[in-house]
Amino acid sequence: MKSRILGALVVGVIAVGLAGLVGCSSQSEATIAEVKLPTLVCESCSQTIKTALKKVDGVENVEMDLKTKTAKVTFAAKVTNVPALEQAVVGAGYAANDKKADPEAYAKLAECCKADGH
């Protein structure tokens, strides 16, 4: 009798756990976008851009690559999109994909973070 109750309890816990996993996966459809950062110069630039991107609602992760001058951004597609990511970078004073940096934000950057083609 105890083993039947225990068996039923285990099956119930597994079923609830699986239902929870299915529910979570359908809610957070993560999208990964690569944002080109042609005016990325140094680690300081990288941190500024990463901070700006992480402030965008729906952004889950940001991986910066100084060598390729790109950011790989993981985000919830139901919450944000690539134009919003670009706007965050532009607003921080840097170019993003084919969008030019905001001139006022660019002017506030440290001299070492200023690049041609802003």
Backbone as a chain_set.jsonl record, in Angstrom:
{"seq": "MKSRILGALVVGVIAVGLAGLVGCSSQSEATIAEVKLPTLVCESCSQTIKTALKKVDGVENVEMDLKTKTAKVTFAAKVTNVPALEQAVVGAGYAANDKKADPEAYAKLAECCKADGH", "coords": {"N": [[0.822, -1.191, 0.0], [1.917, 1.253, 0.855], [3.898, 1.516, -1.059], [2.419, 1.875, -3.401], [1.189, 4.338, -2.956], [3.442, 5.948, -2.706], [4.518, 5.57, -5.27], [2.481, 6.713, -6.861], [2.664, 9.326, -5.979], [5.253, 10.029, -6.826], [4.931, 9.849, -9.637], [3.049, 11.878, -9.97], [4.517, 14.151, -9.167], [6.52, 14.176, -11.122], [4.953, 14.583, -13.429], [3.869, 17.142, -12.93], [6.236, 18.61, -12.883], [7.176, 18.27, -15.542], [5.103, 19.514, -16.94], [5.467, 22.106, -16.077], [7.965, 22.702, -17.235], [7.345, 22.647, -19.974], [5.557, 24.774, -20.103], [7.248, 26.93, -19.425], [9.131, 26.944, -21.517], [7.643, 27.693, -23.739], [6.973, 30.259, -23.138], [9.279, 31.865, -23.071], [10.693, 32.556, -25.719], [13.68, 32.714, -26.89], [15.73, 34.853, -28.803], [18.58, 35.302, -30.833], [20.632, 37.888, -31.789], [23.04, 39.378, -33.916], [24.799, 42.275, -33.527], [26.383, 44.672, -35.377], [29.197, 46.61, -34.636], [30.732, 49.069, -35.663], [32.179, 51.261, -34.663], [33.317, 50.482, -32.312], [35.954, 50.549, -30.07], [37.559, 49.963, -27.755], [37.926, 48.196, -24.565], [36.573, 49.734, -22.71], [34.629, 50.999, -24.28], [33.252, 48.714, -24.995], [32.159, 47.892, -22.536], [30.456, 50.051, -21.997], [28.612, 49.866, -24.111], [27.593, 47.3, -23.66], [26.352, 47.671, -21.164], [24.369, 49.523, -21.913], [22.841, 47.952, -23.681], [21.923, 45.943, -21.952], [20.069, 47.316, -20.471], [17.806, 47.384, -21.974], [14.526, 46.307, -22.039], [13.776, 42.878, -21.928], [16.191, 41.931, -22.85], [18.407, 39.324, -22.384], [21.033, 38.369, -22.361], [24.349, 39.507, -23.161], [27.036, 39.298, -25.292], [30.134, 40.472, -25.936], [32.47, 41.162, -28.596], [35.503, 42.252, -29.21], [37.38, 41.887, -31.268], [35.933, 41.181, -33.608], [34.228, 43.248, -33.625], [31.508, 43.137, -32.736], [28.341, 42.46, -31.145], [26.716, 39.861, -29.551], [23.483, 39.369, -28.922], [21.137, 38.094, -26.758], [17.718, 37.847, -26.559], [14.254, 38.332, -25.577], [11.981, 37.856, -27.988], [9.327, 38.567, -27.951], [9.289, 40.761, -26.421], [11.189, 42.708, -27.135], [13.151, 44.045, -29.943], [15.405, 44.023, -32.819], [15.726, 46.732, -33.879], [15.293, 48.205, -31.487], [17.457, 47.398, -29.979], [19.541, 48.419, -31.533], [18.963, 51.144, -31.257], [19.534, 51.533, -28.556], [22.322, 51.245, -28.532], [23.089, 53.309, -30.302], [22.129, 55.475, -28.835], [23.95, 55.425, -26.795], [26.144, 56.472, -27.897], [27.468, 55.228, -29.999], [27.9, 53.629, -33.22], [25.592, 51.361, -34.716], [25.087, 48.527, -36.519], [23.813, 49.691, -39.476], [23.207, 52.157, -38.482], [23.941, 55.443, -37.423], [25.841, 56.89, -34.731], [24.371, 58.717, -32.013], [24.852, 62.138, -32.146], [25.127, 63.896, -29.888], [25.483, 62.135, -27.723], [27.785, 60.858, -28.606], [29.62, 62.979, -28.506], [30.016, 63.174, -25.789], [31.56, 61.006, -25.123], [34.651, 59.551, -23.93], [37.8, 60.65, -25.212], [39.411, 58.554, -26.135], [37.563, 56.711, -26.916], [36.375, 57.546, -29.178], [35.724, 57.184, -32.588], [36.382, 57.208, -36.108], [33.715, 57.652, -38.456], [31.428, 57.808, -36.952]], "CA": [[0.0, 0.0, 0.0], [2.803, 2.408, 0.918], [4.621, 1.647, -2.324], [1.481, 2.425, -4.387], [1.028, 5.773, -2.656], [4.709, 6.573, -3.052], [4.597, 5.535, -6.731], [1.545, 7.71, -7.385], [3.218, 10.631, -5.63], [6.384, 10.266, -7.719], [4.375, 10.105, -10.963], [2.421, 13.2, -9.915], [5.572, 15.17, -9.121], [7.138, 14.212, -12.452], [3.991, 15.179, -14.366], [3.813, 18.592, -12.655], [7.522, 19.157, -13.316], [7.196, 18.327, -17.0], [4.148, 20.539, -17.366], [6.12, 23.385, -15.809], [8.998, 22.915, -18.242], [6.686, 22.957, -21.241], [5.02, 26.127, -19.967], [8.345, 27.896, -19.437], [9.788, 27.028, -22.814], [6.8, 28.39, -24.705], [6.861, 31.664, -22.765], [10.485, 32.633, -23.332], [11.308, 32.229, -26.997], [14.869, 33.563, -26.984], [16.265, 35.134, -30.121], [19.939, 35.825, -30.77], [20.942, 38.781, -32.909], [24.384, 39.933, -33.922], [24.784, 43.702, -33.829], [27.703, 45.139, -35.818], [29.595, 47.808, -33.897], [31.911, 49.543, -36.383], [32.933, 52.276, -33.923], [33.828, 49.886, -31.08], [37.394, 50.774, -30.063], [38.302, 49.394, -26.629], [37.149, 47.518, -23.533], [35.678, 50.727, -22.104], [33.505, 51.09, -25.221], [32.54, 47.446, -24.88], [31.37, 47.908, -21.296], [29.399, 51.057, -22.154], [27.605, 49.306, -25.013], [26.974, 46.164, -22.967], [25.454, 48.242, -20.151], [23.217, 50.109, -22.623], [22.006, 46.862, -24.201], [21.287, 45.223, -20.843], [18.97, 48.138, -19.961], [16.648, 47.184, -22.845], [13.63, 45.256, -21.548], [13.768, 41.667, -22.721], [17.554, 41.451, -23.119], [18.788, 38.301, -21.418], [22.487, 38.208, -22.315], [25.112, 40.246, -24.165], [28.423, 38.853, -25.432], [30.862, 41.424, -26.765], [33.676, 40.662, -29.237], [36.283, 43.394, -29.696], [38.066, 41.562, -32.525], [35.002, 41.243, -34.74], [33.411, 44.453, -33.417], [30.105, 42.728, -32.722], [27.705, 42.03, -29.899], [25.701, 38.828, -29.703], [22.476, 39.724, -27.924], [20.05, 37.147, -26.581], [16.589, 38.623, -26.059], [12.905, 37.797, -25.753], [11.419, 38.492, -29.183], [7.993, 39.099, -27.647], [9.451, 41.964, -25.6], [11.982, 43.725, -27.831], [13.538, 43.692, -31.302], [16.715, 44.528, -33.232], [15.765, 48.196, -33.895], [15.424, 48.71, -30.116], [18.851, 47.152, -29.589], [20.328, 49.415, -32.263], [18.707, 52.453, -30.65], [20.256, 51.583, -27.275], [23.738, 51.46, -28.858], [23.155, 54.654, -30.877], [21.929, 56.402, -27.723], [25.142, 55.4, -25.945], [27.191, 57.196, -28.608], [28.165, 54.347, -30.922], [27.167, 53.162, -34.393], [25.075, 49.993, -34.605], [24.713, 48.084, -37.864], [23.92, 50.818, -40.405], [22.737, 53.367, -37.787], [25.02, 56.283, -36.897], [25.773, 57.262, -33.316], [23.747, 59.983, -31.647], [25.952, 63.107, -32.051], [25.286, 64.413, -28.524], [26.053, 61.059, -26.905], [29.149, 60.665, -29.098], [30.435, 64.086, -28.014], [30.28, 62.955, -24.362], [32.474, 59.878, -24.934], [36.072, 59.833, -23.72], [38.497, 60.786, -26.496], [39.918, 57.255, -26.595], [36.434, 55.916, -27.407], [35.833, 58.146, -30.386], [36.258, 56.574, -33.804], [35.839, 57.772, -37.353], [32.513, 56.993, -38.948], [30.391, 57.79, -35.919]], "C": [[0.869, 1.26, 0.0], [3.516, 2.619, -0.411], [3.715, 2.199, -3.425], [1.312, 3.926, -4.191], [2.297, 6.516, -3.061], [4.877, 6.644, -4.575], [3.699, 6.581, -7.36], [2.068, 9.115, -7.129], [4.371, 10.984, -6.564], [5.89, 10.597, -9.127], [3.753, 11.501, -11.012], [3.451, 14.319, -9.928], [6.248, 15.299, -10.485], [6.218, 14.892, -13.467], [3.92, 16.69, -14.179], [5.099, 19.254, -13.13], [7.609, 19.293, -14.82], [6.245, 19.384, -17.538], [4.748, 21.925, -17.162], [7.184, 23.702, -16.832], [8.401, 23.294, -19.577], [6.154, 24.378, -21.203], [6.104, 27.173, -20.055], [8.944, 28.042, -20.825], [8.941, 27.776, -23.832], [6.678, 29.869, -24.389], [8.094, 32.465, -23.169], [11.182, 32.146, -24.59], [12.488, 33.184, -27.18], [15.336, 33.659, -28.434], [17.674, 35.667, -29.936], [20.173, 36.664, -32.021], [22.384, 39.245, -32.78], [24.282, 41.388, -34.361], [26.213, 44.1, -34.192], [27.989, 46.481, -35.155], [30.864, 48.396, -34.518], [32.748, 50.576, -35.628], [33.418, 51.777, -32.56], [35.356, 49.953, -31.114], [38.108, 49.966, -28.969], [37.359, 48.711, -25.633], [36.178, 48.485, -22.84], [34.43, 50.917, -22.971], [32.614, 49.861, -25.055], [31.631, 47.437, -23.652], [30.215, 48.907, -21.388], [28.259, 50.506, -23.01], [26.855, 48.163, -24.331], [25.973, 46.657, -21.922], [24.197, 48.811, -20.802], [22.278, 49.021, -23.126], [21.264, 46.133, -23.092], [20.128, 46.011, -20.229], [17.692, 47.975, -20.791], [15.808, 46.042, -22.283], [13.657, 44.068, -22.493], [15.146, 41.127, -23.051], [17.974, 40.519, -21.997], [20.301, 38.177, -21.268], [23.133, 39.009, -23.436], [26.542, 39.726, -24.138], [29.116, 39.788, -26.417], [32.103, 40.762, -27.364], [34.413, 41.841, -29.864], [36.933, 43.118, -31.05], [37.142, 41.7, -33.73], [34.104, 42.477, -34.69], [31.92, 44.132, -33.528], [29.647, 42.451, -31.299], [26.691, 40.967, -30.263], [24.724, 39.048, -28.574], [21.372, 38.679, -27.921], [18.904, 37.913, -25.934], [15.273, 37.902, -26.313], [12.246, 38.562, -26.9], [10.033, 39.069, -28.95], [8.08, 40.423, -26.896], [10.191, 43.076, -26.339], [12.379, 43.22, -29.21], [14.881, 44.332, -31.65], [16.737, 46.061, -33.321], [15.898, 48.815, -32.484], [16.85, 48.506, -29.603], [19.759, 48.18, -30.256], [20.175, 50.785, -31.625], [19.442, 52.602, -29.329], [21.741, 51.88, -27.519], [23.944, 52.878, -29.381], [23.036, 55.706, -29.765], [23.104, 56.461, -26.761], [26.335, 56.076, -26.631], [27.969, 56.387, -29.626], [27.279, 53.991, -32.108], [26.746, 51.716, -34.163], [24.521, 49.58, -35.961], [24.866, 49.265, -38.811], [23.456, 52.142, -39.794], [23.93, 54.131, -37.215], [24.767, 56.639, -35.437], [25.044, 58.586, -33.138], [24.872, 61.001, -31.434], [26.185, 63.64, -30.634], [25.909, 63.373, -27.603], [27.507, 60.812, -27.302], [30.076, 61.739, -28.537], [30.821, 63.903, -26.544], [31.237, 61.791, -24.092], [33.882, 60.366, -24.648], [36.757, 59.853, -25.083], [38.985, 59.443, -27.033], [38.809, 56.38, -27.18], [35.791, 56.485, -28.666], [36.529, 57.564, -31.595], [35.685, 57.29, -35.02], [34.599, 57.01, -37.754], [31.396, 56.904, -37.911], [29.067, 58.15, -36.523]], "O": [[0.609, 2.208, -0.741], [3.717, 3.754, -0.843], [4.191, 2.922, -4.3], [1.294, 4.688, -5.157], [2.236, 7.578, -3.681], [5.326, 7.661, -5.105], [4.109, 7.267, -8.297], [1.928, 9.996, -7.978], [4.457, 12.115, -7.042], [6.387, 11.538, -9.745], [3.919, 12.221, -11.996], [3.277, 15.321, -10.622], [6.517, 16.408, -10.945], [6.679, 15.697, -14.277], [3.911, 17.437, -15.157], [5.062, 20.338, -13.714], [8.065, 20.318, -15.326], [6.57, 20.075, -18.504], [4.554, 22.816, -17.989], [7.305, 24.85, -17.262], [8.917, 24.189, -20.248], [6.291, 25.113, -22.181], [5.909, 28.207, -20.693], [9.235, 29.156, -21.259], [9.491, 28.437, -24.713], [6.32, 30.66, -25.262], [7.973, 33.623, -23.569], [12.159, 31.401, -24.515], [12.304, 34.333, -27.581], [15.332, 32.678, -29.178], [17.94, 36.404, -28.987], [19.947, 36.22, -33.146], [22.883, 39.474, -31.678], [23.748, 41.694, -35.428], [27.14, 43.89, -33.409], [27.136, 47.368, -35.117], [31.952, 48.241, -33.963], [33.928, 50.744, -35.938], [33.882, 52.572, -31.742], [35.981, 49.479, -32.062], [39.144, 49.354, -29.229], [36.147, 48.661, -25.842], [35.087, 48.085, -22.433], [33.313, 50.987, -22.457], [31.389, 49.964, -24.984], [30.474, 47.022, -23.728], [29.116, 48.632, -20.905], [27.086, 50.664, -22.671], [25.63, 48.074, -24.417], [24.871, 46.119, -21.813], [23.09, 48.609, -20.303], [21.059, 49.148, -23.013], [20.109, 45.746, -23.266], [19.29, 45.432, -19.537], [16.616, 48.385, -20.356], [16.313, 44.94, -22.073], [13.571, 44.229, -23.71], [15.27, 39.982, -23.487], [17.908, 40.869, -20.818], [20.797, 37.911, -20.173], [22.56, 39.175, -24.513], [27.185, 39.714, -23.088], [28.73, 39.881, -27.582], [32.72, 39.906, -26.73], [34.01, 42.362, -30.904], [37.026, 44.016, -31.887], [37.526, 42.269, -34.752], [33.317, 42.719, -35.604], [31.181, 44.753, -34.293], [30.447, 42.239, -30.388], [25.895, 41.152, -31.183], [25.082, 38.93, -27.402], [20.75, 38.412, -28.949], [19.082, 38.55, -24.895], [15.185, 36.995, -27.141], [11.987, 39.761, -26.794], [9.607, 39.968, -29.675], [7.08, 41.126, -26.747], [9.859, 44.251, -26.188], [12.004, 42.118, -29.609], [15.428, 45.099, -30.858], [17.713, 46.657, -32.864], [16.554, 49.845, -32.325], [17.382, 49.348, -28.879], [20.644, 48.743, -29.612], [21.158, 51.511, -31.47], [19.926, 53.689, -29.012], [22.344, 52.674, -26.797], [24.868, 53.571, -28.955], [23.758, 56.703, -29.764], [23.249, 57.42, -26.003], [27.398, 56.236, -26.03], [29.032, 56.82, -30.073], [26.053, 54.046, -32.013], [27.447, 50.946, -33.506], [23.6, 50.207, -36.485], [25.969, 49.796, -38.937], [23.325, 53.139, -40.505], [24.818, 53.542, -36.599], [23.625, 56.682, -34.978], [25.095, 59.461, -34.002], [25.764, 60.757, -30.621], [27.334, 63.815, -30.227], [26.772, 63.702, -26.79], [28.36, 60.585, -26.445], [31.2, 61.437, -28.135], [31.846, 64.425, -26.106], [31.68, 61.607, -22.959], [34.267, 61.458, -25.068], [36.338, 59.15, -26.003], [38.975, 59.216, -28.242], [39.098, 55.404, -27.873], [34.788, 55.964, -29.154], [37.755, 57.459, -31.637], [34.62, 57.903, -34.947], [34.456, 55.834, -37.419], [30.53, 56.033, -37.988], [28.058, 58.192, -35.818]]}, "num_chains": 1, "name": "protein.A"}
